[in-house]
């Protein structure tokens, strides 16, 4: 396990984040399933809700990664691209997670965020058996929420990143009015 002093020597993991907007201009958020016991929810975590996100595979285009991750976490394929955040958004892991989270190899994540319009029906969304059960469930519940509220629903160490996502996509909810 790397020492905290080595934090700066660790790279960021490249990944994508997805803001999926419904026809009312609300975004999809999922409640994280407990990583220690898949039968329990993450309700005991201060803020267990988040938008879909995941790693970019070696040689994978970020947009393709976003579409893949969205499907793997929600079963959703019915989308239309609305926007891409203009810059990478970074966050650092908390000190207690260094050397443990993300395989112990990263200091945090460097995220490329995409906004999509959901063009399907809510019945397409399946977080309990995503991809017909082909993928591991990362969420145990989901709902639609106002984009502006998402920073208050995420774990504290990701709040600044979510504030940047809100700023990048602030005009999108009004497009649905």
FENPESUL-V425436 format. One record per pair of residues at least 12 apart in sequence whose C-alpha atoms are under 8 Angstrom apart, sorted by the first residue. I is the first residue (numbers start at 0). GAP is how many residues later the second one is. Records with the same first field share a line. If there is no record, write none. Layout:
I: GAP, GAP
This chain:
0: 97, 98, 99, 103
1: 96, 97, 102
2: 95, 96
3: 91, 94
6: 91, 100
7: 99
9: 95, 96, 97
10: 94, 95, 96, 97
11: 78, 94, 95, 96, 97, 98
12: 42, 93, 94, 95, 96, 97
13: 41, 42, 95, 96, 97, 98
14: 38, 39, 40, 41, 47, 94, 95, 96, 97
15: 37, 38, 39, 40, 46, 49, 50, 95, 96, 97, 98
16: 34, 35, 36, 37, 49, 94, 95, 96, 97
17: 33, 34, 35, 48, 52, 95, 96, 97, 98
18: 32, 33, 94, 95, 96, 97
19: 31, 95, 96, 97, 98
20: 94, 95, 96, 97, 152
21: 95, 96, 97, 122
22: 94, 95, 96, 153
23: 149, 152, 153
24: 121, 147, 148, 149, 150, 151, 152
25: 118, 119, 120, 121, 147
26: 24, 117, 118, 119, 120
27: 23, 114, 115, 116, 117
28: 20, 21, 22, 23, 113, 114, 115, 116
29: 19, 20, 21, 22, 97, 109, 110, 111, 112, 113
30: 17, 18, 19, 108, 109, 110, 111
31: 16, 17, 18, 106, 107, 108, 109
32: 104, 105, 106, 107
40: 99
44: 110
45: 109
46: 105, 106, 107, 108, 109
47: 105, 106, 107
48: 104, 105, 106
49: 100, 103, 104
51: 17, 18, 21
52: 13, 16, 17
53: 12, 15
54: 14
61: 50
62: 51
65: 48
70: 59, 60
71: 58, 59, 63, 64
72: 54, 57, 62, 63, 64, 65, 66
73: 51, 52, 53, 56, 57
74: 49, 50, 51, 52, 55, 56, 57
75: 48, 49, 50
77: 40, 41, 42
78: 37, 38, 39, 40, 41
79: 36, 37, 38, 39
80: 33, 34, 35, 36
81: 32, 33, 34, 35
82: 31, 32, 33, 86
83: 28, 29, 30, 31
84: 27, 28, 29, 80, 83, 84
85: 82
86: 25
87: 22, 23, 24, 25
88: 21, 22, 23, 24, 72, 75, 76
89: 18, 19, 20, 21, 71
90: 17, 18, 19, 66, 67, 69, 70
91: 15, 16, 17, 65, 66
92: 14, 15, 64
93: 63
112: 52
114: 54
126: 12, 13, 14, 15
127: 12, 13
146: 19, 23, 26
147: 18, 22
149: 12
150: 12
